[in-house]
Amino acid sequence: MLKIAVPVADGRLCGHFGHSEKFAFVDVDEKTRTIGAIEILTPPPHEPGSIPRWIAACGAKLAIAGGMGPGARQKMEDAAIQVITGAPVDTPEALVRAYLDGTLVCGANACDHGADGHHHHHDGGHCHGHCHGHGEGHSCGA
C-alpha cells in the first residue's frame, strides 16, 4: 500500500504546500491501481521542516503538490518522500487517479522560492519552476 499526501483547501489542491490548512492522505494499492481510504488531516503549525516531518510520520511516501520551496522539497526527499510539483488544481482523488493512470501532467512549480527564501513572482504573480527536474508538460505518472 502506498500513501500519497496532497495539500488541500476547499477539497482541491492547495497551491502552496507549506501553507495548506489540510492534507489529504490517500491510500492506494499499486498492484491493482485502486484508491482506498482518503483521510483529511490538519498539519502542525508551519515552521521550517515541520510539515515534511509530519508527512513522513503519517506514512506518506509520495507528495503531489502545486508548489513547494526548495527547502521543503529537500526535507521531503531527505525523509524518502518522492515529490511531484506543478500539479493542476483538482481533487486529491482525481490527482491520484491521474498519477496511477500515468496521465498526471505537471506544469511549473506554483511557488518557487529564490535563494533568499522569498517568493519571486513573475508574469502577473505566477511563480515558475520545474516539474521535479523535468520540463513543463512532463507526465508524472507511475
N, CA, C and O atoms as CSV, one atom per row, in Angstrom:
chain,resi,resn,atom,element,x,y,z
A,1,MET,N,N,0.847,-1.185,0.000
A,1,MET,CA,C,0.000,0.000,0.000
A,1,MET,C,C,0.890,1.244,0.000
A,1,MET,O,O,1.837,1.338,0.781
A,2,LEU,N,N,0.586,2.174,-0.860
A,2,LEU,CA,C,1.295,3.440,-0.947
A,2,LEU,C,C,0.383,4.531,-0.404
A,2,LEU,O,O,-0.808,4.565,-0.711
A,3,LYS,N,N,0.948,5.421,0.403
A,3,LYS,CA,C,0.187,6.563,0.920
A,3,LYS,C,C,0.709,7.817,0.239
A,3,LYS,O,O,1.912,8.078,0.225
A,4,ILE,N,N,-0.223,8.600,-0.333
A,4,ILE,CA,C,0.115,9.823,-1.062
A,4,ILE,C,C,-0.464,11.015,-0.319
A,4,ILE,O,O,-1.640,11.011,0.044
A,5,ALA,N,N,0.356,12.039,-0.089
A,5,ALA,CA,C,-0.076,13.264,0.586
A,5,ALA,C,C,-0.356,14.342,-0.460
A,5,ALA,O,O,0.426,14.546,-1.388
A,6,VAL,N,N,-1.503,15.036,-0.288
A,6,VAL,CA,C,-1.883,16.128,-1.184
A,6,VAL,C,C,-2.354,17.300,-0.327
A,6,VAL,O,O,-3.313,17.149,0.431
A,7,PRO,N,N,-1.699,18.478,-0.424
A,7,PRO,CA,C,-2.175,19.643,0.326
A,7,PRO,C,C,-3.500,20.124,-0.270
A,7,PRO,O,O,-3.624,20.256,-1.488
A,8,VAL,N,N,-4.490,20.386,0.591
A,8,VAL,CA,C,-5.810,20.769,0.082
A,8,VAL,C,C,-6.371,22.007,0.777
A,8,VAL,O,O,-6.037,22.323,1.920
A,9,ALA,N,N,-7.234,22.689,0.037
A,9,ALA,CA,C,-8.041,23.794,0.541
A,9,ALA,C,C,-9.374,23.691,-0.188
A,9,ALA,O,O,-9.406,23.599,-1.416
A,10,ASP,N,N,-10.453,23.706,0.545
A,10,ASP,CA,C,-11.791,23.574,-0.048
A,10,ASP,C,C,-11.914,22.339,-0.925
A,10,ASP,O,O,-12.570,22.374,-1.966
A,11,GLY,N,N,-11.282,21.240,-0.503
A,11,GLY,CA,C,-11.418,19.971,-1.197
A,11,GLY,C,C,-10.617,19.823,-2.480
A,11,GLY,O,O,-10.762,18.829,-3.191
A,12,ARG,N,N,-9.767,20.810,-2.785
A,12,ARG,CA,C,-8.961,20.777,-4.000
A,12,ARG,C,C,-7.511,21.084,-3.661
A,12,ARG,O,O,-7.215,21.596,-2.581
A,13,LEU,N,N,-6.607,20.769,-4.586
A,13,LEU,CA,C,-5.190,21.013,-4.372
A,13,LEU,C,C,-4.938,22.458,-3.966
A,13,LEU,O,O,-5.429,23.386,-4.608
A,14,CYS,N,N,-4.171,22.642,-2.902
A,14,CYS,CA,C,-3.760,23.973,-2.443
A,14,CYS,C,C,-2.440,24.303,-3.141
A,14,CYS,O,O,-1.522,23.484,-3.175
A,15,GLY,N,N,-2.360,25.504,-3.692
A,15,GLY,CA,C,-1.202,25.882,-4.493
A,15,GLY,C,C,0.115,25.972,-3.746
A,15,GLY,O,O,1.167,25.797,-4.362
A,16,HIS,N,N,0.107,26.236,-2.451
A,16,HIS,CA,C,1.366,26.365,-1.718
A,16,HIS,C,C,1.428,25.320,-0.617
A,16,HIS,O,O,0.688,25.382,0.364
A,17,PHE,N,N,2.306,24.376,-0.795
A,17,PHE,CA,C,2.468,23.226,0.074
A,17,PHE,C,C,2.541,23.569,1.561
A,17,PHE,O,O,1.781,23.019,2.359
A,18,GLY,N,N,3.437,24.461,1.936
A,18,GLY,CA,C,3.701,24.740,3.344
A,18,GLY,C,C,2.639,25.540,4.059
A,18,GLY,O,O,2.657,25.628,5.287
A,19,HIS,N,N,1.713,26.127,3.322
A,19,HIS,CA,C,0.681,26.945,3.945
A,19,HIS,C,C,-0.703,26.326,3.815
A,19,HIS,O,O,-1.713,27.005,4.004
A,20,SER,N,N,-0.749,25.048,3.496
A,20,SER,CA,C,-2.020,24.353,3.350
A,20,SER,C,C,-2.667,24.149,4.724
A,20,SER,O,O,-1.990,23.803,5.693
A,21,GLU,N,N,-3.970,24.365,4.793
A,21,GLU,CA,C,-4.697,24.189,6.051
A,21,GLU,C,C,-5.002,22.722,6.334
A,21,GLU,O,O,-5.198,22.340,7.488
A,22,LYS,N,N,-5.042,21.904,5.296
A,22,LYS,CA,C,-5.346,20.476,5.432
A,22,LYS,C,C,-4.491,19.694,4.441
A,22,LYS,O,O,-3.992,20.238,3.456
A,23,PHE,N,N,-4.337,18.410,4.728
A,23,PHE,CA,C,-3.696,17.490,3.796
A,23,PHE,C,C,-4.573,16.264,3.648
A,23,PHE,O,O,-5.087,15.729,4.630
A,24,ALA,N,N,-4.739,15.825,2.408
A,24,ALA,CA,C,-5.420,14.561,2.145
A,24,ALA,C,C,-4.337,13.486,2.070
A,24,ALA,O,O,-3.326,13.653,1.388
A,25,PHE,N,N,-4.561,12.396,2.773
A,25,PHE,CA,C,-3.683,11.229,2.688
A,25,PHE,C,C,-4.483,10.133,2.010
A,25,PHE,O,O,-5.495,9.660,2.529
A,26,VAL,N,N,-4.007,9.744,0.843
A,26,VAL,CA,C,-4.735,8.806,0.002
A,26,VAL,C,C,-3.982,7.486,-0.040
A,26,VAL,O,O,-2.820,7.437,-0.444
A,27,ASP,N,N,-4.650,6.414,0.381
A,27,ASP,CA,C,-4.065,5.077,0.315
A,27,ASP,C,C,-4.355,4.484,-1.056
A,27,ASP,O,O,-5.489,4.524,-1.533
A,28,VAL,N,N,-3.317,3.932,-1.687
A,28,VAL,CA,C,-3.507,3.300,-2.982
A,28,VAL,C,C,-2.832,1.930,-2.994
A,28,VAL,O,O,-1.796,1.715,-2.365
A,29,ASP,N,N,-3.445,1.028,-3.720
A,29,ASP,CA,C,-2.857,-0.283,-3.960
A,29,ASP,C,C,-2.187,-0.193,-5.322
A,29,ASP,O,O,-2.862,-0.127,-6.350
A,30,GLU,N,N,-0.866,-0.192,-5.327
A,30,GLU,CA,C,-0.133,-0.016,-6.581
A,30,GLU,C,C,-0.310,-1.189,-7.536
A,30,GLU,O,O,-0.255,-1.010,-8.752
A,31,LYS,N,N,-0.521,-2.384,-7.001
A,31,LYS,CA,C,-0.686,-3.567,-7.859
A,31,LYS,C,C,-2.007,-3.518,-8.611
A,31,LYS,O,O,-2.050,-3.771,-9.815
A,32,THR,N,N,-3.084,-3.193,-7.905
A,32,THR,CA,C,-4.396,-3.160,-8.554
A,32,THR,C,C,-4.752,-1.766,-9.065
A,32,THR,O,O,-5.758,-1.587,-9.751
A,33,ARG,N,N,-3.906,-0.767,-8.721
A,33,ARG,CA,C,-4.103,0.625,-9.126
A,33,ARG,C,C,-5.459,1.153,-8.657
A,33,ARG,O,O,-6.165,1.851,-9.385
A,34,THR,N,N,-5.799,0.796,-7.414
A,34,THR,CA,C,-7.065,1.251,-6.843
A,34,THR,C,C,-6.816,2.199,-5.679
A,34,THR,O,O,-5.814,2.110,-4.970
A,35,ILE,N,N,-7.769,3.109,-5.513
A,35,ILE,CA,C,-7.717,4.076,-4.419
A,35,ILE,C,C,-8.508,3.516,-3.253
A,35,ILE,O,O,-9.641,3.062,-3.412
A,36,GLY,N,N,-7.889,3.556,-2.071
A,36,GLY,CA,C,-8.546,3.081,-0.857
A,36,GLY,C,C,-9.044,4.255,-0.033
A,36,GLY,O,O,-9.739,5.135,-0.540
A,37,ALA,N,N,-8.683,4.259,1.235
A,37,ALA,CA,C,-9.135,5.296,2.166
A,37,ALA,C,C,-8.502,6.644,1.838
A,37,ALA,O,O,-7.350,6.722,1.411
A,38,ILE,N,N,-9.284,7.705,2.047
A,38,ILE,CA,C,-8.801,9.072,1.940
A,38,ILE,C,C,-9.070,9.736,3.277
A,38,ILE,O,O,-10.215,9.822,3.722
A,39,GLU,N,N,-8.005,10.204,3.915
A,39,GLU,CA,C,-8.126,10.831,5.228
A,39,GLU,C,C,-7.660,12.281,5.118
A,39,GLU,O,O,-6.596,12.558,4.563
A,40,ILE,N,N,-8.463,13.206,5.652
A,40,ILE,CA,C,-8.116,14.628,5.646
A,40,ILE,C,C,-7.641,14.998,7.050
A,40,ILE,O,O,-8.380,14.845,8.024
A,41,LEU,N,N,-6.405,15.483,7.146
A,41,LEU,CA,C,-5.814,15.811,8.440
A,41,LEU,C,C,-5.298,17.249,8.456
A,41,LEU,O,O,-4.958,17.808,7.413
A,42,THR,N,N,-5.246,17.838,9.642
A,42,THR,CA,C,-4.722,19.188,9.837
A,42,THR,C,C,-3.247,19.096,10.212
A,42,THR,O,O,-2.898,18.397,11.164
A,43,PRO,N,N,-2.371,19.793,9.476
A,43,PRO,CA,C,-0.931,19.722,9.774
A,43,PRO,C,C,-0.580,20.534,11.010
A,43,PRO,O,O,-1.390,21.326,11.491
A,44,PRO,N,N,0.629,20.337,11.523
A,44,PRO,CA,C,1.107,21.165,12.632
A,44,PRO,C,C,1.349,22.592,12.136
A,44,PRO,O,O,1.348,22.829,10.928
A,45,PRO,N,N,1.553,23.535,13.041
A,45,PRO,CA,C,1.854,24.911,12.617
A,45,PRO,C,C,3.074,24.944,11.698
A,45,PRO,O,O,4.010,24.161,11.864
A,46,HIS,N,N,3.051,25.854,10.735
A,46,HIS,CA,C,4.131,25.968,9.751
A,46,HIS,C,C,5.396,26.509,10.412
A,46,HIS,O,O,5.435,27.646,10.882
A,47,GLU,N,N,6.412,25.681,10.437
A,47,GLU,CA,C,7.764,26.041,10.862
A,47,GLU,C,C,8.694,25.284,9.935
A,47,GLU,O,O,8.318,24.229,9.424
A,48,PRO,N,N,9.895,25.789,9.702
A,48,PRO,CA,C,10.807,25.080,8.801
A,48,PRO,C,C,10.968,23.605,9.195
A,48,PRO,O,O,11.381,23.284,10.309
A,49,GLY,N,N,10.636,22.735,8.265
A,49,GLY,CA,C,10.798,21.302,8.466
A,49,GLY,C,C,9.649,20.586,9.145
A,49,GLY,O,O,9.626,19.355,9.158
A,50,SER,N,N,8.692,21.312,9.712
A,50,SER,CA,C,7.627,20.652,10.463
A,50,SER,C,C,6.684,19.845,9.571
A,50,SER,O,O,6.285,18.741,9.942
A,51,ILE,N,N,6.325,20.371,8.418
A,51,ILE,CA,C,5.382,19.672,7.540
A,51,ILE,C,C,6.010,18.411,6.953
A,51,ILE,O,O,5.371,17.360,6.988
A,52,PRO,N,N,7.235,18.463,6.411
A,52,PRO,CA,C,7.834,17.225,5.914
A,52,PRO,C,C,7.970,16.141,6.993
A,52,PRO,O,O,7.724,14.966,6.723
A,53,ARG,N,N,8.358,16.530,8.206
A,53,ARG,CA,C,8.469,15.543,9.306
A,53,ARG,C,C,7.112,14.929,9.604
A,53,ARG,O,O,7.005,13.718,9.802
A,54,TRP,N,N,6.072,15.761,9.635
A,54,TRP,CA,C,4.716,15.289,9.939
A,54,TRP,C,C,4.218,14.344,8.841
A,54,TRP,O,O,3.635,13.302,9.137
A,55,ILE,N,N,4.448,14.708,7.575
A,55,ILE,CA,C,4.005,13.854,6.464
A,55,ILE,C,C,4.714,12.507,6.531
A,55,ILE,O,O,4.089,11.468,6.314
A,56,ALA,N,N,6.001,12.514,6.827
A,56,ALA,CA,C,6.742,11.257,6.968
A,56,ALA,C,C,6.178,10.425,8.111
A,56,ALA,O,O,6.016,9.212,7.977
A,57,ALA,N,N,5.877,11.075,9.239
A,57,ALA,CA,C,5.316,10.361,10.392
A,57,ALA,C,C,3.942,9.777,10.076
A,57,ALA,O,O,3.545,8.766,10.656
A,58,CYS,N,N,3.221,10.412,9.160
A,58,CYS,CA,C,1.901,9.907,8.747
A,58,CYS,C,C,2.016,8.742,7.770
A,58,CYS,O,O,1.012,8.113,7.438
A,59,GLY,N,N,3.226,8.449,7.309
A,59,GLY,CA,C,3.450,7.279,6.464
A,59,GLY,C,C,3.415,7.513,4.966
A,59,GLY,O,O,3.469,6.552,4.199
A,60,ALA,N,N,3.325,8.766,4.522
A,60,ALA,CA,C,3.292,9.034,3.083
A,60,ALA,C,C,4.672,8.823,2.465
A,60,ALA,O,O,5.692,9.148,3.073
A,61,LYS,N,N,4.689,8.281,1.264
A,61,LYS,CA,C,5.930,8.066,0.522
A,61,LYS,C,C,5.966,8.891,-0.763
A,61,LYS,O,O,6.959,8.867,-1.490
A,62,LEU,N,N,4.872,9.629,-1.046
A,62,LEU,CA,C,4.776,10.455,-2.230
A,62,LEU,C,C,3.926,11.666,-1.879
A,62,LEU,O,O,2.925,11.544,-1.173
A,63,ALA,N,N,4.322,12.840,-2.373
A,63,ALA,CA,C,3.525,14.053,-2.209
A,63,ALA,C,C,3.282,14.658,-3.583
A,63,ALA,O,O,4.206,14.817,-4.381
A,64,ILE,N,N,2.030,14.990,-3.843
A,64,ILE,CA,C,1.648,15.684,-5.076
A,64,ILE,C,C,1.291,17.101,-4.669
A,64,ILE,O,O,0.389,17.306,-3.857
A,65,ALA,N,N,1.994,18.088,-5.230
A,65,ALA,CA,C,1.799,19.474,-4.820
A,65,ALA,C,C,1.726,20.401,-6.030
A,65,ALA,O,O,2.167,20.058,-7.127
A,66,GLY,N,N,1.163,21.573,-5.800
A,66,GLY,CA,C,1.180,22.608,-6.825
A,66,GLY,C,C,2.517,23.316,-6.788
A,66,GLY,O,O,3.171,23.487,-7.817
A,67,GLY,N,N,2.922,23.728,-5.589
A,67,GLY,CA,C,4.179,24.422,-5.432
A,67,GLY,C,C,4.848,24.068,-4.124
A,67,GLY,O,O,4.185,23.804,-3.120
A,68,MET,N,N,6.174,24.065,-4.148
A,68,MET,CA,C,6.946,23.740,-2.952
A,68,MET,C,C,8.302,24.416,-3.069
A,68,MET,O,O,8.952,24.342,-4.112
A,69,GLY,N,N,8.724,25.069,-2.008
A,69,GLY,CA,C,10.032,25.701,-1.991
A,69,GLY,C,C,11.143,24.672,-1.930
A,69,GLY,O,O,10.901,23.518,-1.575
A,70,PRO,N,N,12.364,25.076,-2.273
A,70,PRO,CA,C,13.482,24.131,-2.310
A,70,PRO,C,C,13.831,23.537,-0.948
A,70,PRO,O,O,14.261,22.386,-0.873
A,71,GLY,N,N,13.654,24.303,0.128
A,71,GLY,CA,C,13.955,23.763,1.455
A,71,GLY,C,C,13.018,22.630,1.828
A,71,GLY,O,O,13.458,21.580,2.298
A,72,ALA,N,N,11.723,22.841,1.618
A,72,ALA,CA,C,10.734,21.798,1.915
A,72,ALA,C,C,10.959,20.586,1.018
A,72,ALA,O,O,10.877,19.443,1.467
A,73,ARG,N,N,11.242,20.848,-0.244
A,73,ARG,CA,C,11.488,19.746,-1.180
A,73,ARG,C,C,12.663,18.894,-0.708
A,73,ARG,O,O,12.588,17.665,-0.724
A,74,GLN,N,N,13.751,19.546,-0.285
A,74,GLN,CA,C,14.922,18.816,0.178
A,74,GLN,C,C,14.596,18.011,1.434
A,74,GLN,O,O,15.018,16.862,1.564
A,75,LYS,N,N,13.847,18.611,2.357
A,75,LYS,CA,C,13.462,17.896,3.584
A,75,LYS,C,C,12.556,16.706,3.277
A,75,LYS,O,O,12.650,15.669,3.934
A,76,MET,N,N,11.680,16.851,2.285
A,76,MET,CA,C,10.824,15.732,1.875
A,76,MET,C,C,11.684,14.604,1.299
A,76,MET,O,O,11.514,13.437,1.653
A,77,GLU,N,N,12.598,14.965,0.415
A,77,GLU,CA,C,13.452,13.953,-0.199
A,77,GLU,C,C,14.368,13.303,0.836
A,77,GLU,O,O,14.649,12.108,0.753
A,78,ASP,N,N,14.835,14.085,1.810
A,78,ASP,CA,C,15.657,13.526,2.890
A,78,ASP,C,C,14.873,12.500,3.711
A,78,ASP,O,O,15.452,11.571,4.275
A,79,ALA,N,N,13.556,12.678,3.771
A,79,ALA,CA,C,12.689,11.757,4.511
A,79,ALA,C,C,12.186,10.615,3.616
A,79,ALA,O,O,11.260,9.894,3.986
A,80,ALA,N,N,12.801,10.458,2.441
A,80,ALA,CA,C,12.446,9.400,1.486
A,80,ALA,C,C,11.017,9.541,0.962
A,80,ALA,O,O,10.334,8.546,0.718
A,81,ILE,N,N,10.577,10.784,0.795
A,81,ILE,CA,C,9.262,11.050,0.220
A,81,ILE,C,C,9.482,11.624,-1.176
A,81,ILE,O,O,10.113,12.669,-1.334
A,82,GLN,N,N,8.961,10.937,-2.179
A,82,GLN,CA,C,9.045,11.413,-3.560
A,82,GLN,C,C,8.150,12.635,-3.694
A,82,GLN,O,O,7.068,12.680,-3.109
A,83,VAL,N,N,8.594,13.626,-4.460
A,83,VAL,CA,C,7.857,14.877,-4.614
A,83,VAL,C,C,7.505,15.120,-6.078
A,83,VAL,O,O,8.360,15.027,-6.959
A,84,ILE,N,N,6.251,15.429,-6.319
A,84,ILE,CA,C,5.793,15.868,-7.636
A,84,ILE,C,C,5.237,17.271,-7.447
A,84,ILE,O,O,4.316,17.467,-6.653
A,85,THR,N,N,5.783,18.254,-8.166
A,85,THR,CA,C,5.270,19.622,-8.087
A,85,THR,C,C,4.711,20.035,-9.440
A,85,THR,O,O,4.963,19.393,-10.460
A,86,GLY,N,N,3.948,21.120,-9.425
A,86,GLY,CA,C,3.362,21.629,-10.649
A,86,GLY,C,C,2.072,20.937,-11.032
A,86,GLY,O,O,1.614,21.055,-12.168
A,87,ALA,N,N,1.477,20.207,-10.080
A,87,ALA,CA,C,0.220,19.510,-10.362
A,87,ALA,C,C,-0.919,20.524,-10.534
A,87,ALA,O,O,-0.886,21.596,-9.929
A,88,PRO,N,N,-1.909,20.199,-11.341
A,88,PRO,CA,C,-3.036,21.109,-11.543
A,88,PRO,C,C,-3.981,21.104,-10.342
A,88,PRO,O,O,-3.988,20.156,-9.556
A,89,VAL,N,N,-4.771,22.159,-10.206
A,89,VAL,CA,C,-5.754,22.237,-9.130
A,89,VAL,C,C,-6.891,21.281,-9.460
A,89,VAL,O,O,-7.583,21.439,-10.466
A,90,ASP,N,N,-7.072,20.290,-8.600
A,90,ASP,CA,C,-8.131,19.298,-8.758
A,90,ASP,C,C,-8.324,18.617,-7.415
A,90,ASP,O,O,-7.629,18.944,-6.454
A,91,THR,N,N,-9.249,17.686,-7.332
A,91,THR,CA,C,-9.472,16.965,-6.083
A,91,THR,C,C,-8.326,15.978,-5.854
A,91,THR,O,O,-7.701,15.528,-6.814
A,92,PRO,N,N,-8.046,15.638,-4.598
A,92,PRO,CA,C,-6.990,14.650,-4.339
A,92,PRO,C,C,-7.251,13.328,-5.069
A,92,PRO,O,O,-6.328,12.724,-5.614
A,93,GLU,N,N,-8.502,12.887,-5.078
A,93,GLU,CA,C,-8.828,11.621,-5.746
A,93,GLU,C,C,-8.521,11.687,-7.243
A,93,GLU,O,O,-7.974,10.739,-7.806
A,94,ALA,N,N,-8.870,12.805,-7.890
A,94,ALA,CA,C,-8.602,12.948,-9.325
A,94,ALA,C,C,-7.107,13.000,-9.604
A,94,ALA,O,O,-6.642,12.415,-10.582
A,95,LEU,N,N,-6.347,13.694,-8.757
A,95,LEU,CA,C,-4.901,13.776,-8.942
A,95,LEU,C,C,-4.241,12.410,-8.774
A,95,LEU,O,O,-3.369,12.034,-9.557
A,96,VAL,N,N,-4.660,11.676,-7.756
A,96,VAL,CA,C,-4.088,10.353,-7.510
A,96,VAL,C,C,-4.490,9.399,-8.639
A,96,VAL,O,O,-3.670,8.596,-9.085
A,97,ARG,N,N,-5.720,9.475,-9.099
A,97,ARG,CA,C,-6.169,8.632,-10.217
A,97,ARG,C,C,-5.309,8.919,-11.448
A,97,ARG,O,O,-4.867,7.990,-12.124
A,98,ALA,N,N,-5.070,10.202,-11.745
A,98,ALA,CA,C,-4.235,10.558,-12.896
A,98,ALA,C,C,-2.810,10.035,-12.710
A,98,ALA,O,O,-2.194,9.559,-13.664
A,99,TYR,N,N,-2.287,10.121,-11.491
A,99,TYR,CA,C,-0.955,9.589,-11.205
A,99,TYR,C,C,-0.920,8.077,-11.471
A,99,TYR,O,O,-0.008,7.579,-12.130
A,100,LEU,N,N,-1.907,7.364,-10.959
A,100,LEU,CA,C,-1.958,5.916,-11.143
A,100,LEU,C,C,-2.117,5.526,-12.610
A,100,LEU,O,O,-1.568,4.517,-13.053
A,101,ASP,N,N,-2.870,6.329,-13.359
A,101,ASP,CA,C,-3.111,6.049,-14.775
A,101,ASP,C,C,-1.967,6.511,-15.670
A,101,ASP,O,O,-1.958,6.226,-16.868
A,102,GLY,N,N,-0.990,7.234,-15.084
A,102,GLY,CA,C,0.117,7.747,-15.874
A,102,GLY,C,C,-0.256,8.963,-16.704
A,102,GLY,O,O,0.415,9.274,-17.688
A,103,THR,N,N,-1.327,9.656,-16.311
A,103,THR,CA,C,-1.790,10.809,-17.095
A,103,THR,C,C,-1.649,12.135,-16.352
A,103,THR,O,O,-2.111,13.164,-16.845
A,104,LEU,N,N,-1.020,12.131,-15.178
A,104,LEU,CA,C,-0.829,13.370,-14.432
A,104,LEU,C,C,0.210,14.221,-15.148
A,104,LEU,O,O,1.363,13.814,-15.287
A,105,VAL,N,N,-0.195,15.398,-15.602
A,105,VAL,CA,C,0.707,16.286,-16.321
A,105,VAL,C,C,1.055,17.453,-15.410
A,105,VAL,O,O,0.177,18.161,-14.916
A,106,CYS,N,N,2.354,17.639,-15.198
A,106,CYS,CA,C,2.835,18.714,-14.333
A,106,CYS,C,C,3.140,19.957,-15.146
A,106,CYS,O,O,3.621,19.884,-16.277
A,107,GLY,N,N,2.847,21.100,-14.541
A,107,GLY,CA,C,3.253,22.379,-15.115
A,107,GLY,C,C,4.413,22.914,-14.313
A,107,GLY,O,O,5.241,22.152,-13.813
A,108,ALA,N,N,4.472,24.224,-14.192
A,108,ALA,CA,C,5.533,24.862,-13.426
A,108,ALA,C,C,5.266,24.714,-11.938
A,108,ALA,O,O,4.112,24.647,-11.514
A,109,ASN,N,N,6.332,24.663,-11.144
A,109,ASN,CA,C,6.215,24.676,-9.692
A,109,ASN,C,C,5.488,25.973,-9.338
A,109,ASN,O,O,5.985,27.059,-9.637
A,110,ALA,N,N,4.336,25.875,-8.716
A,110,ALA,CA,C,3.497,27.041,-8.465
A,110,ALA,C,C,4.118,28.031,-7.489
A,110,ALA,O,O,3.650,29.164,-7.381
A,111,CYS,N,N,5.153,27.626,-6.785
A,111,CYS,CA,C,5.760,28.558,-5.839
A,111,CYS,C,C,7.225,28.245,-5.656
A,111,CYS,O,O,7.614,27.534,-4.730
A,112,ASP,N,N,8.026,28.778,-6.540
A,112,ASP,CA,C,9.467,28.604,-6.443
A,112,ASP,C,C,10.011,29.702,-5.539
A,112,ASP,O,O,9.651,30.869,-5.697
A,113,HIS,N,N,10.868,29.344,-4.603
A,113,HIS,CA,C,11.498,30.316,-3.715
A,113,HIS,C,C,12.871,30.652,-4.268
A,113,HIS,O,O,13.567,29.781,-4.791
A,114,GLY,N,N,13.256,31.899,-4.154
A,114,GLY,CA,C,14.590,32.301,-4.572
A,114,GLY,C,C,15.618,31.907,-3.531
A,114,GLY,O,O,15.266,31.384,-2.473
A,115,ALA,N,N,16.871,32.150,-3.818
A,115,ALA,CA,C,17.950,31.804,-2.905
A,115,ALA,C,C,17.830,32.537,-1.575
A,115,ALA,O,O,18.360,32.078,-0.563
A,116,ASP,N,N,17.137,33.671,-1.570
A,116,ASP,CA,C,16.976,34.433,-0.329
A,116,ASP,C,C,15.798,33.944,0.502
A,116,ASP,O,O,15.519,34.501,1.564
A,117,GLY,N,N,15.091,32.894,0.027
A,117,GLY,CA,C,13.986,32.326,0.784
A,117,GLY,C,C,12.657,33.023,0.560
A,117,GLY,O,O,11.645,32.626,1.136
A,118,HIS,N,N,12.646,34.062,-0.273
A,118,HIS,CA,C,11.411,34.790,-0.530
A,118,HIS,C,C,10.780,34.319,-1.831
A,118,HIS,O,O,11.457,33.792,-2.713
A,119,HIS,N,N,9.482,34.518,-1.933
A,119,HIS,CA,C,8.779,34.184,-3.159
A,119,HIS,C,C,9.157,35.191,-4.233
A,119,HIS,O,O,9.248,36.388,-3.963
A,120,HIS,N,N,9.370,34.722,-5.417
A,120,HIS,CA,C,9.654,35.604,-6.541
A,120,HIS,C,C,8.553,35.421,-7.559
A,120,HIS,O,O,8.407,34.342,-8.134
A,121,HIS,N,N,7.778,36.467,-7.788
A,121,HIS,CA,C,6.637,36.382,-8.678
A,121,HIS,C,C,6.965,37.008,-10.024
A,121,HIS,O,O,7.591,38.065,-10.101
A,122,HIS,N,N,6.537,36.346,-11.062
A,122,HIS,CA,C,6.745,36.812,-12.426
A,122,HIS,C,C,5.442,36.621,-13.179
A,122,HIS,O,O,4.585,35.850,-12.746
A,123,ASP,N,N,5.283,37.301,-14.283
A,123,ASP,CA,C,4.125,37.112,-15.150
A,123,ASP,C,C,2.817,37.195,-14.389
A,123,ASP,O,O,2.064,36.222,-14.339
A,124,GLY,N,N,2.536,38.347,-13.796
A,124,GLY,CA,C,1.257,38.547,-13.133
A,124,GLY,C,C,1.103,37.802,-11.837
A,124,GLY,O,O,-0.021,37.489,-11.446
A,125,GLY,N,N,2.197,37.501,-11.147
A,125,GLY,CA,C,2.094,36.875,-9.838
A,125,GLY,C,C,2.252,35.371,-9.834
A,125,GLY,O,O,2.183,34.755,-8.770
A,126,HIS,N,N,2.460,34.764,-10.974
A,126,HIS,CA,C,2.652,33.318,-11.014
A,126,HIS,C,C,4.135,32.995,-10.900
A,126,HIS,O,O,4.962,33.616,-11.567
A,127,CYS,N,N,4.466,32.039,-10.066
A,127,CYS,CA,C,5.858,31.626,-9.913
A,127,CYS,C,C,6.160,30.523,-10.911
A,127,CYS,O,O,5.269,29.770,-11.305
A,128,HIS,N,N,7.411,30.429,-11.315
A,128,HIS,CA,C,7.789,29.403,-12.279
A,128,HIS,C,C,8.933,28.579,-11.739
A,128,HIS,O,O,9.852,29.114,-11.121
A,129,GLY,N,N,8.884,27.302,-11.964
A,129,GLY,CA,C,9.931,26.385,-11.533
A,129,GLY,C,C,9.949,25.209,-12.481
A,129,GLY,O,O,9.784,25.382,-13.688
A,130,HIS,N,N,10.144,24.029,-11.957
A,130,HIS,CA,C,10.200,22.848,-12.812
A,130,HIS,C,C,9.418,21.715,-12.168
A,130,HIS,O,O,9.256,21.658,-10.949
A,131,CYS,N,N,8.947,20.835,-13.001
A,131,CYS,CA,C,8.226,19.645,-12.547
A,131,CYS,C,C,9.264,18.612,-12.146
A,131,CYS,O,O,9.758,17.856,-12.983
A,132,HIS,N,N,9.586,18.585,-10.888
A,132,HIS,CA,C,10.594,17.700,-10.285
A,132,HIS,C,C,11.737,17.359,-11.232
A,132,HIS,O,O,12.052,16.194,-11.476
A,133,GLY,N,N,12.355,18.437,-11.766
A,133,GLY,CA,C,13.543,18.259,-12.561
A,133,GLY,C,C,13.278,18.057,-14.054
A,133,GLY,O,O,14.223,17.932,-14.833
A,134,HIS,N,N,12.020,18.025,-14.459
A,134,HIS,CA,C,11.683,17.860,-15.864
A,134,HIS,C,C,11.012,19.150,-16.339
A,134,HIS,O,O,10.699,20.016,-15.522
A,135,GLY,N,N,10.799,19.283,-17.592
A,135,GLY,CA,C,10.173,20.479,-18.136
A,135,GLY,C,C,8.669,20.488,-17.966
A,135,GLY,O,O,8.068,19.494,-17.557
A,136,GLU,N,N,8.070,21.620,-18.285
A,136,GLU,CA,C,6.617,21.736,-18.208
A,136,GLU,C,C,5.982,20.700,-19.117
A,136,GLU,O,O,6.532,20.369,-20.167
A,137,GLY,N,N,4.822,20.187,-18.714
A,137,GLY,CA,C,4.094,19.245,-19.522
A,137,GLY,C,C,4.568,17.808,-19.356
A,137,GLY,O,O,4.017,16.905,-19.985
A,138,HIS,N,N,5.573,17.579,-18.527
A,138,HIS,CA,C,6.083,16.234,-18.296
A,138,HIS,C,C,5.026,15.382,-17.624
A,138,HIS,O,O,4.405,15.825,-16.657
A,139,SER,N,N,4.811,14.198,-18.100
A,139,SER,CA,C,3.860,13.289,-17.470
A,139,SER,C,C,4.509,12.678,-16.243
A,139,SER,O,O,5.567,12.053,-16.328
A,140,CYS,N,N,3.865,12.864,-15.103
A,140,CYS,CA,C,4.457,12.446,-13.831
A,140,CYS,C,C,3.859,11.167,-13.291
A,140,CYS,O,O,4.015,10.877,-12.105
A,141,GLY,N,N,3.187,10.401,-14.107
A,141,GLY,CA,C,2.515,9.202,-13.627
A,141,GLY,C,C,3.475,8.092,-13.278
A,141,GLY,O,O,4.684,8.196,-13.485
A,142,ALA,N,N,2.906,7.023,-12.740
A,142,ALA,CA,C,3.708,5.876,-12.298
A,142,ALA,C,C,4.355,5.171,-13.470
A,142,ALA,O,O,5.066,4.184,-13.281
